[in-house]
């Protein structure tokens, strides 16, 4: 049977996903702080809210990818131990 392993892209993503998520979380915190500062500027707040929604979607996608990659990594490790 063929050994279970990451594709090239999966390996790259696995190696980088923690730092990607950390950066997105930091960006989200910065954006939330900017939203507090702009709480009286309705126009700026609207633009920041749109940016926040986009950033949250990117973070959600990154977390989903992290979950998938970690589950796959666990499967790969289990299959290595069994062989």
C-alpha positions in Angstrom: 0.0 0.0 0.0 1.1 3.5 -0.8 2.3 5.5 2.2 0.1 8.3 3.4 1.8 11.7 3.2 1.2 15.4 2.6 1.2 16.9 -0.8 3.8 19.6 -1.4 1.2 22.3 -0.9 -0.2 20.7 2.3 3.3 20.5 3.7 3.9 24.2 3.0 0.6 25.1 4.5 1.2 22.9 7.6 4.6 24.5 8.1 3.2 28.0 7.9 -0.4 27.8 9.2 0.3 28.6 12.8 2.1 31.9 11.9 -0.7 32.7 9.4 -3.3 32.3 12.1 -1.3 34.3 14.6 -0.9 37.2 12.1 -4.6 37.2 11.2 -5.5 37.3 14.9 -3.1 40.2 15.5 -4.6 42.0 12.5 -8.1 41.4 13.9 -7.1 42.8 17.3 -5.6 45.9 15.6 -8.7 46.4 13.6 -11.0 46.1 16.6 -8.8 48.7 18.4 -9.2 51.0 15.3 -13.0 50.4 15.4 -13.1 51.6 19.0 -11.1 54.7 18.1 -13.5 55.4 15.2 -16.7 54.8 17.2 -18.0 58.3 16.5 -17.1 58.3 12.8 -19.9 56.4 11.1 -18.2 56.3 7.7 -14.9 55.0 9.0 -16.6 52.5 11.2 -18.6 51.1 8.2 -15.4 50.6 6.3 -13.6 49.0 9.3 -16.6 46.7 9.8 -16.4 45.5 6.3 -12.7 44.9 6.7 -13.4 43.0 9.9 -15.9 40.7 8.3 -13.4 39.9 5.5 -10.6 39.3 8.1 -12.9 37.1 10.2 -13.7 35.0 7.1 -10.0 34.6 6.3 -9.3 33.6 9.9 -12.2 31.1 9.8 -10.8 29.6 6.6 -7.3 29.4 8.1 -8.6 27.7 11.2 -10.5 25.1 9.0 -7.3 24.5 7.1 -5.3 24.1 10.3 -7.9 21.6 11.6 -7.7 19.6 8.3 -3.9 19.6 8.2 -3.6 18.6 11.9 -6.0 15.7 11.4 -4.1 14.6 8.3 -0.8 14.9 10.2 -2.1 12.6 12.9 -3.3 10.1 10.3 0.1 10.2 8.7 1.9 9.6 12.0 -0.5 6.7 12.9 0.1 5.1 9.5 3.9 5.4 10.0 3.8 3.8 13.4 1.6 0.9 12.1 4.0 0.1 9.2 
